[in-house]
Amino acid sequence: MLVYLYGYVVTQFLLFFARDNVVVGFLGLNWGLKQAQWTSIVLFLLLLPVTYLVFRSSQPVPVGEVAATYGIPQLPGDAKQVKVERAAGTRKRNTLPKQRQKRLKQR
């Protein structure tokens, strides 16, 4: 979420240099910026303490626990390793259960 908000702030600020909108002042500051650029500056300043609080209060996944997947099907750990090894060209023989090997051969 923070990545999206920071991306929004940066793109809005840069994009509105090219757009033809009315230049407005904000709090008596006349820097030649448009309303969307002022909004992105305010949002950026609000995101800084939020980012600090998120990073300060977040904790890593404890050892032995599984991270949340939000309903997205995940590959087993062995299958991920096999895909990486295939990409590198160093596939080990018989590292998967036989049923899984059959399914991979069918592809």
C-alpha positions as CSV (number, residue, x, y, z in Angstrom):
1,M,0.0,0.0,0.0
2,L,2.8,2.4,0.8
3,V,4.5,1.7,-2.5
4,Y,1.3,2.6,-4.3
5,L,0.8,5.8,-2.3
6,Y,4.4,6.9,-2.9
7,G,4.1,6.1,-6.6
8,Y,0.9,8.1,-6.7
9,V,2.6,11.1,-5.1
10,V,5.6,11.1,-7.4
11,T,3.6,10.5,-10.6
12,Q,1.0,13.2,-9.7
13,F,3.7,15.7,-9.0
14,L,5.7,15.0,-12.2
15,L,2.6,14.5,-14.4
16,F,1.1,17.8,-13.7
17,F,4.1,19.7,-14.9
18,A,3.0,18.6,-18.4
19,R,-0.8,19.2,-17.9
20,D,-2.4,22.5,-18.6
21,N,-4.1,23.4,-15.4
22,V,-4.4,26.6,-13.4
23,V,-1.4,27.5,-11.2
24,V,-2.6,28.1,-7.6
25,G,-1.0,29.3,-4.4
26,F,-1.1,27.4,-1.2
27,L,-0.8,29.0,2.3
28,G,0.6,32.1,0.7
29,L,3.2,30.2,-1.2
30,N,3.3,30.9,-4.9
31,W,5.8,28.4,-6.3
32,G,4.1,28.0,-9.6
33,L,2.6,24.6,-8.7
34,K,-0.9,23.3,-9.6
35,Q,-3.5,22.0,-7.1
36,A,-2.7,18.3,-7.7
37,Q,1.0,19.0,-7.1
38,W,0.2,20.7,-3.8
39,T,-2.0,17.8,-2.9
40,S,0.9,15.4,-3.7
41,I,3.3,17.4,-1.5
42,V,0.8,17.3,1.4
43,L,0.2,13.6,1.0
44,F,4.0,13.0,0.8
45,L,4.5,14.9,4.1
46,L,1.7,12.8,5.7
47,L,3.2,9.5,4.4
48,L,6.5,10.1,6.1
49,P,5.3,9.5,9.7
50,V,3.0,6.8,8.5
51,T,5.9,4.9,6.9
52,Y,7.9,5.3,10.0
53,L,5.2,3.9,12.2
54,V,4.6,1.0,9.8
55,F,8.2,0.0,9.7
56,R,8.6,0.5,13.4
57,S,5.6,-1.7,14.4
58,S,5.9,-4.4,11.7
59,Q,7.5,-7.7,12.7
60,P,9.0,-10.5,10.6
61,V,7.2,-13.8,10.2
62,P,8.2,-15.9,13.2
63,V,10.3,-19.0,12.5
64,G,8.1,-22.0,11.8
65,E,5.1,-19.9,10.8
66,V,3.7,-19.4,7.3
67,A,3.2,-15.9,5.9
68,A,-0.4,-14.9,4.9
69,T,-1.2,-15.8,1.3
70,Y,-4.6,-14.1,1.0
71,G,-6.1,-17.0,-0.8
72,I,-3.4,-17.1,-3.6
73,P,-2.4,-20.7,-4.2
74,Q,1.3,-21.2,-3.4
75,L,3.7,-23.7,-4.9
76,P,5.3,-26.1,-2.4
77,G,8.9,-25.3,-1.4
78,D,10.3,-28.1,-3.5
79,A,8.5,-27.0,-6.6
80,K,9.9,-23.5,-6.3
81,Q,13.4,-24.9,-6.0
82,V,12.9,-27.2,-9.0
83,K,11.7,-24.2,-11.1
84,V,14.8,-22.2,-10.1
85,E,17.0,-25.1,-10.9
86,R,15.4,-25.6,-14.3
87,A,16.0,-22.0,-15.1
88,A,19.6,-22.4,-14.1
89,G,19.9,-25.7,-15.9
90,T,21.0,-27.6,-12.9
91,R,17.9,-29.8,-12.2
92,K,18.4,-32.6,-9.7
93,R,16.9,-36.0,-10.4
94,N,14.1,-37.4,-8.3
95,T,13.7,-34.4,-5.9
96,L,9.9,-34.4,-6.2
97,P,7.4,-37.1,-5.3
98,K,6.5,-39.4,-8.2
99,Q,3.0,-38.0,-8.7
100,R,4.4,-34.5,-9.0
101,Q,7.1,-35.7,-11.5
102,K,4.4,-37.2,-13.7
103,R,2.4,-34.0,-13.8
104,L,5.5,-32.0,-14.7
105,K,6.3,-34.4,-17.5
106,Q,2.8,-34.0,-18.9
107,R,3.4,-30.3,-19.4
